[in-house]
Amino acid sequence: MIAHVSDVHLDTGERSTERTRAVMTYLEGLPHDLDAVLVTGDIADHGRPEEYELARELLASRHPVMVCPGNHDDRPAFREFLLRQPTSKAPINEVRNVGGAVIALCDSSIPGADEGLLEDETLDWLAHVLAEAPETTPILVGFHHPPALLHDPFIDGIRQFHTERLEALADHHPNLVAFLSGHAHTAAATTFAGRPLLVAPGVVSTLRLPWEQRPRPEDYVYLDQPPALAFHILDDTGRLTTHYRSVLG
């Protein structure tokens, strides 16, 4: 079983810190070990070193943790202060064999922009990961930006674009089971390239959907709803089941 967390937006303030701590405390208190905890981007709110130092502390877990950047993250600082790797502006991609499956987290961020895409370097890397995995091994591919419309104008305007090559890769690898993303700050499920696209809710806030009341036009999110996360279960038949859970502090 995989826990899927997203959009913690750590800014060293009390609110984001306590909401992230509540989610991680909940995961630490589970009676069974998880195969992985995925954190799909917007780890820091401003991409500052002190935010990644805090993230390194708060996201530490007895469960294996995988992270990828979002549009609020800064690649060099992410590498140096969260991952403890040499600084670089190159995409941050990670792959692990987890619980009989392969999980590939891709960097969909564009430095200095809110929208996303997978750079050629990342797509080449992903193509290699998919080619190397045995045909019978299920693969989950994650990133920050959803590559499909979620029917919210604000989020759709800053989604992942230029997805043709990603879709072509999926067409050639039937063992790619699903895509996982964040960015939208709302639990959502749709499809992309004929696979489930499962969007984790936000930890720091929750998106106001277009048909919900908005006190002011600029109020895109709820700040009073509890943080939430997703659980993905991939069973022995290859069937994927997702549960969404709110966490009360």
N, C-alpha and C positions, 0 to 999 in steps of 0.2 A: 504494500500500500504506500502511496505517495501523498504527502501533504503539499499543497500548492498555495503559496503565499505571494502577494504582490503589492507593490505600491505602498511601502512603509514610509517613504518620504522623510527620513530622519533629518532633523534640522538642529539637533541638540536641545530642543525645547522639551518641556515636560509632557505635552500632549502626545506628540509622535513617539516619544520614548516609552511612555506608559502603555500606549496601545500596542506597540511592537512587543514590549515585554509581556503583556497579557497573552498575546498569541503564542509566543515562544514558551511561556510557562505552561500554557494549556498543552502544547505538544510534548513538553518534557514530562508532564504528568500522565500521559497515556500509558496504559498498562502493558502495551506491546511496542516493540521496536518498529519504526517505520523503515521502509527501504530507502527513502530519501525525502528531504524537504527541499522543494524548488522555490526560489525567490525570483520572480520574473520581472525584475527591473524597478527603476526609481527607488533604489536603495537610499540614496542621499537626496535631499531636496535641492541643494545648491551645488553639489559636486565638490564640497570642501573637505580637506584632509580630516578635520575633527569629526565630521559627519561619518566618514568611513571608519575612523577609529571607534566611534560609538557603535556603528553597525557590526564591526568585528566582535565587539563584546556582546551585543544583544542577540546576534544571530548564531552564536556558538551553541552547539547542541550535541546531545548524545547520538542523535540521528545524523546520517550523512547529509550535508548541506551543499546545494549547487546554486549558483547565482549568475545572473546575466544583467547587463546594464539596460537602463531605460533612457528616455529623453532628458531626464533631469540629472543623469549621471555624467561624470567626466572620466573618460577612459584612463588617462595617466594617473589620476588620483585614486580611482577605483583599483587599479592594479597595485599601486604602491602601498596604499594604506589599508585596503580591505584584504587583498589577496597576498600581499607581501611578495610581490613579483617586481622585476625591473620595470620601470615606467616606460610606456609606449602608447602611441596613438592608434595602434592597430586594433581591429575588432577583437573582442573578448569572447571566445567560444569555448565550450567545455563539453566533453562527452564522458559518460561513465556507463559501465555495465551494472545494472541495478536490479536485483530481484528477478533475474532471468530475462530482463529487457535491456535495451539500449536507450539511454536518454541523451539527446543532443540539445544543448542550450545554445542558441545563436544570438549574436549581437545584432539587433535590428536598429540600433541608434544611429542617428546622423549627427555628428558633432555640431552643436549650435542650432539645431532644428528640433521641432516638436514631432514632426511626422517621422516615419521610419521606412527603411528598406534593408534588404540583405545585400551587402556589397559583394562583388565578384569573389573576393578573397574568402568571404564566409560561405558563399554558395559552393565554391570549389571544395572547401573543407567539408561541408555537409555532404556533397556528392561522394567524397572519399569515405566518410563515415557510413553512408548508406550502402556503398559498394562492398565495404569490408565486413559488414554484419551478415551472418548466415541468414539465408532466406527464411528460415523457420523462427528467427528471433524477432519478437515484436519491437518496434521502434517508436518512441515518442519524441516529437520535435517541439521545442519550446522557444519562445522569444518574448519580447515586451509588447510590441505592437501587433494587434490582430490584423491579419491580411484579408479580412472580409468586412463588408458593411455590417454594422450592428444597429442601424436605423436610429442612431442618435447623431444629429448634425455636427455637434461639437466634436465627438470622438471620431466620427467618420472622416472629418476633415483633416485629422492628424493620425490616421491609421497607417498601416504598412502598404506602400505602393510598389509598383513594378514587380508584381508577384508571378509573372509568367514562368520564369525559370524554376521557381519553387514548385509551382504546380506541375511542371514537366517532370521534375525529380520525383514527386509523389506518384505520378502516373507509372513510372518505371520500377517502383518499389512497393508492391502490394502489402509488404509487412510493416509499412509505415501506418501505424494504427490511428494516431490522432495528433492534432496540433494543440499546444497549450500557450496561452498568452495572459498578459495583464493589461495595464494602461487604461482600461475603461472604468475602473473603480466600481464595477458592478458585476455580479454573477451573471454570466450569459452563456448560451450554447447555440451554435449554429454549425455550418459546414464550410469547408474549404477544400478544394481538390477532391471532393467526394469523401472526405474524412470529417469526423467531429472536430470542431474548433471550440475548445472549452476555455472560457475566460474566467480568471480568478477575480473575486471581489477585492475591493481595496481595503487595506488596513487603516490608512490615515483618514479616509473619508469614503462616502458612497455617492455615486452619480445620481443626480436628479434626472429621471427619464423625461423625455419631451412632453409627455402627457400629464406630468405631475406639476403641482403648484410650485411657483417660484416667487419668493417675496420680492426679489429684484431680478432684472434680466441677467445680471452677472453672477447670480447664485447658481452655479452649476452643480454643486455638491451639497449633500447633507453632512453636517459635522457632528450631529447628535446620535446617529445610528452606530451600533457597536461594530468593531472590526470583525472581519470574517475571512474565511479561507475555504479552500476546496480539498477534498480527498478523492484521489483517483485510484481505483482498484482494477487491475488487469488480471483476470483469472486464467486458469489453465487452458480454457477454450479460446482465448484471445478476446473475450468480451470485456469491454471497458465500461465501468460504472463510476459515476461521479456523484458525490454528496457535497453539499455546501453547508457550512456551519458558522454561525455567529459565535463570538467569544465575548462573554461578559466579564469585565474586569473585577 
